Every structure is written in structure tokens, then in C-alpha cells.
Amino acid sequence: MALPEYLQRDHKIIRGRIAYTSNKPDRMGHERGREVFTVVIHNDGRRSLIAHAEIDDRPSVLRFEQLNLDPQWRPTDAFIRITVGDTFRGSGWFRFTDTEAECETFTSVEGRMSQRWPLSGPSPMFGGHAIFNDGWVTKLFDLKGPQTQTLPRFVVSSTDHRGATGPSISLVSASVSLVDRDKVTVKAGAFDALHFRFGEVHGLPVEHPIYEVWVTADGNYTFLKGSVSGYMMTAYELVELSDRL
């Protein structure tokens, strides 16, 4: 429906919810957290993500992430705020240019920090630990390239597996394989999907278990479902998705 001439809407909004569950034998399928997100897509290709994530496993984690991308899907700025065990952990603002990443933060452990990190080129992505954000990371994979690739290094807000430290600047990369092109049905609906497997993540102090991720194959890389093996034994599923205002 066309808008009246006195109104202007140059963007599309998508909202959704991701359920966090356990794959541990004594907790199989039990809810262990949740994430609600809003994605804004502008006419020129810019995108914004606002994600609110809750992890109920002790110590609980509450995280707010806002991430903005340019038309080439490169980060321009981001904000992270973390609560751990119902206590403030830290908050920080990130900004990215073609030559550096900078971050202004305050944390309960490190206090006030100002970071300026030189880069050899624009950071190709930012990882703020929202599960929806993990889907966007898979866009770094060249679908016309080899089946297994090492992604270019990108900035993350925390090297903790749950994203429960910092926020601060760290650089990581990952070995990722394209497993298959599937049709996937989740509670939010049925989708053509790309199935990726994250192997070794380079730049973390502790090895991350294998991470299986399915995203939409429509070029939006919307997170559909995922699972983490090893000691984590967790699962994630898109349970709601809507483009209605």
C-alpha cells in the first residue's frame, strides 16, 4: 500500500525470536534462554540489528547488542551491554573505519578503557555474540569457493564462549565448511537454507566446540537453527519471524 505523500518510510523491518535449549541428556529440549531481535533494512542496503539475549544457565547472562552495517555488509558502529549473574559487567561503543577499530568501554573488571586497533582494511564483520549475528558472519563464506574456508579476521566484543566478558576489541577467524544446501523447517516456517559448520575458531583462549548453523539461502543470511557440541551441548531455533510493523 502506497503511503500518503506527507509520510516517508525508506526501510523494511523484520522482527523475530530465537529459542535457546539444551541438548544435555538430563535437560534435553529444556529452555535455557531466548533472544528477540529487530532487523532494519534500508533501501540503499544498510542494515541494523538490535538483539536482546538472555542465557539462564548460572551465572546468567543478559546482553543488549546493536550493530550497524554499510551496504557492503561491513560494520560501521556497534554497542554492547552485558549483565552477568544479574550484576553489571560492562558496556561499550565500537566504531569502524577502513584503517582501524576503536572502542570506548567501561567494565566492572577493567574499569574505563579506550582502544584503537589498527586494521589492514575494513573489518568484514563484527561479532557481538547475538545468535542472529552468527548468521550474518556466514556471509563471509565465499559460496563459489572451496567447501572449507578460513574466514577473514573480524572484530568480536568478547572471546568468552558465551560473550560474557568485556566488551572490548579482539580479532578472530574461523574455519568454516559449507555442509549442504537444505530445505529446513523450524517453528517460524519452512525455508531454503545453507548449512554451515564452524570448526576451529582462531583467536580464542579456549577451543570452541563444533558449531552447526543453518541460515536462509535468500541472501539475507537469517539465522534458522544451530547446535553446539562438546561441553556446551546447546541448540537454537528460530521460532518467530515477521515483517509486519
C-alpha positions in Angstrom: 0.0 0.0 0.0 1.4 3.4 -1.0 2.0 5.9 1.8 0.4 9.4 1.8 2.8 12.0 0.3 3.4 13.5 3.7 4.9 10.2 5.1 8.2 8.7 4.4 9.3 5.1 5.0 12.6 4.1 3.4 13.2 0.9 5.2 11.9 -2.6 6.0 11.7 -4.0 9.5 11.9 -7.7 10.4 11.3 -9.0 13.9 11.8 -12.4 15.4 12.6 -14.7 18.3 15.2 -17.4 18.8 14.8 -20.1 21.5 17.8 -21.5 23.3 17.5 -25.1 24.5 19.8 -27.8 26.0 21.0 -31.0 24.3 22.3 -32.4 27.5 20.8 -35.9 28.4 19.3 -34.7 31.7 17.9 -31.5 30.2 17.1 -32.5 26.6 14.9 -29.8 25.0 14.6 -27.7 28.1 14.6 -24.0 27.6 17.8 -22.3 28.7 17.5 -18.8 27.2 16.0 -16.8 24.5 16.7 -13.9 22.0 14.5 -11.3 20.5 15.7 -9.3 17.5 14.8 -6.5 15.2 16.5 -6.0 11.8 16.2 -2.8 9.8 17.0 -3.0 6.0 17.4 0.4 4.3 16.8 1.0 0.6 20.5 1.6 0.0 21.4 -1.8 1.5 22.4 -0.6 5.0 21.3 -2.9 7.8 20.9 -2.7 11.6 20.4 -5.4 14.2 19.0 -4.8 17.7 19.2 -8.1 19.7 18.3 -8.8 23.3 19.7 -12.1 24.5 19.1 -14.0 27.8 21.1 -17.1 29.0 19.5 -18.6 32.1 22.4 -21.0 32.9 24.2 -19.9 36.0 25.8 -17.4 36.1 23.0 -15.9 33.9 23.9 -13.6 31.0 21.8 -10.6 29.8 23.1 -8.9 26.6 22.0 -6.0 24.5 23.6 -5.6 21.1 23.1 -3.0 18.4 25.1 -3.5 15.2 25.0 -1.3 12.0 26.3 -2.4 8.6 27.0 -0.4 5.5 25.6 -1.5 2.1 28.6 -3.9 1.7 27.7 -5.6 5.0 30.7 -4.1 6.7 30.3 -2.8 10.3 30.2 0.9 10.9 29.4 1.0 14.6 28.0 -1.2 17.4 27.0 -1.1 21.1 27.1 -3.9 23.6 25.9 -4.0 27.2 26.4 -7.1 29.4 25.0 -8.2 32.7 26.4 -11.4 34.3 24.7 -13.1 37.3 22.3 -10.1 37.5 25.3 -7.8 38.0 26.5 -5.2 35.6 29.6 -6.5 33.7 30.3 -3.8 31.1 29.1 -1.6 28.2 30.9 -0.3 25.2 30.6 1.5 21.9 32.6 0.4 18.8 33.4 2.3 15.6 35.0 1.1 12.4 36.9 2.8 9.6 38.9 1.5 6.7 42.1 1.5 8.8 41.1 0.9 12.5 38.6 -0.2 15.0 38.0 1.8 18.1 36.1 1.1 21.3 35.1 3.1 24.4 34.1 0.9 27.3 33.6 0.7 31.0 33.6 -2.7 32.7 33.4 -3.9 36.3 36.8 -5.7 35.9 38.9 -3.4 33.7 37.3 0.0 34.5 37.4 2.7 31.9 39.1 1.7 28.6 39.8 3.4 25.3 41.1 1.1 22.5 42.3 1.9 19.0 43.2 -1.1 16.9 44.9 -0.7 13.5 43.4 -2.8 10.7 44.8 -3.6 7.3 41.4 -2.9 5.8 37.8 -2.6 6.8 36.6 -5.2 9.3 34.5 -7.6 7.2 32.1 -8.2 10.1 31.5 -7.7 13.8 30.6 -10.5 16.3 28.6 -9.3 19.3 27.6 -12.8 20.4 23.9 -12.5 19.5 22.9 -15.8 17.8 21.2 -13.9 15.0 24.6 -12.1 14.5 26.2 -15.5 14.0 24.1 -16.0 10.9 25.4 -12.8 9.4 29.0 -14.0 10.0 28.4 -16.8 7.5 28.1 -14.2 4.7 31.9 -14.0 4.9 32.0 -17.5 3.3 32.5 -17.4 -0.5 29.8 -19.7 -1.9 31.7 -20.0 -5.1 34.9 -21.0 -3.3 36.2 -24.3 -1.7 33.9 -26.3 0.5 36.1 -25.4 3.6 37.4 -21.9 4.0 39.2 -19.8 6.7 37.2 -16.7 7.1 38.9 -13.3 7.1 39.7 -11.9 10.6 36.9 -9.8 12.1 36.3 -7.9 15.4 34.4 -9.5 18.2 33.3 -8.0 21.5 34.4 -10.9 23.7 36.5 -14.1 23.4 34.4 -15.9 26.0 32.2 -18.6 24.5 29.0 -17.0 26.0 30.2 -13.5 25.3 30.2 -12.7 29.0 33.4 -10.7 29.2 34.4 -7.2 28.1 33.1 -5.7 25.9 36.4 -5.0 24.2 38.2 -5.4 20.9 39.5 -8.8 19.9 40.2 -10.3 16.4 39.2 -13.8 15.5 38.8 -16.0 12.4 37.3 -19.4 11.9 37.5 -22.5 9.7 34.0 -22.9 8.1 32.6 -25.6 5.8 29.5 -25.5 3.6 27.9 -28.8 4.5 24.8 -28.7 2.3 22.0 -26.7 0.8 18.9 -27.8 2.5 15.2 -27.2 3.0 14.7 -26.6 6.7 11.6 -26.4 8.7 11.7 -24.6 12.1 8.8 -23.3 14.2 9.0 -20.0 12.3 8.3 -21.7 9.0 10.0 -23.6 6.1 13.0 -22.1 4.3 15.6 -22.8 1.7 18.8 -22.9 3.7 22.6 -23.1 3.8 24.1 -25.4 6.3 27.5 -24.3 7.7 29.8 -26.0 10.1 32.2 -23.8 12.2 35.3 -25.8 13.1 38.4 -24.3 14.7 38.0 -20.6 15.8 41.3 -18.9 15.7 42.0 -16.2 18.4 40.1 -17.7 21.3 41.9 -18.6 24.6 39.8 -21.8 24.9 38.9 -24.0 21.9 35.2 -23.7 20.9 33.2 -26.9 20.2 31.9 -27.6 16.7 29.0 -25.3 15.8 26.4 -26.2 13.2 24.5 -23.3 11.7 21.6 -23.1 9.2 20.8 -19.7 7.6 18.4 -18.7 4.8 19.6 -19.0 1.3 17.9 -15.8 0.1 20.9 -13.6 0.6 19.8 -12.3 3.9 21.6 -15.0 6.0 18.8 -15.0 8.6 19.6 -17.5 11.4 17.3 -20.5 11.3 18.8 -23.1 13.7 22.0 -24.2 15.2 23.7 -26.6 17.6 26.9 -26.7 19.5 28.5 -29.9 20.6 31.2 -30.6 23.2 30.8 -29.4 26.7 28.1 -26.8 25.7 25.5 -29.2 24.1 23.1 -26.4 23.2 20.6 -25.8 20.4 19.0 -22.7 18.9 15.9 -22.4 16.8 14.1 -19.5 15.1 10.6 -19.7 16.5 9.0 -16.4 15.3 9.7 -14.2 12.3 7.5 -11.3 11.0 7.9 -8.3 8.7 4.7 -6.7 10.0 5.1 -3.4 11.8 
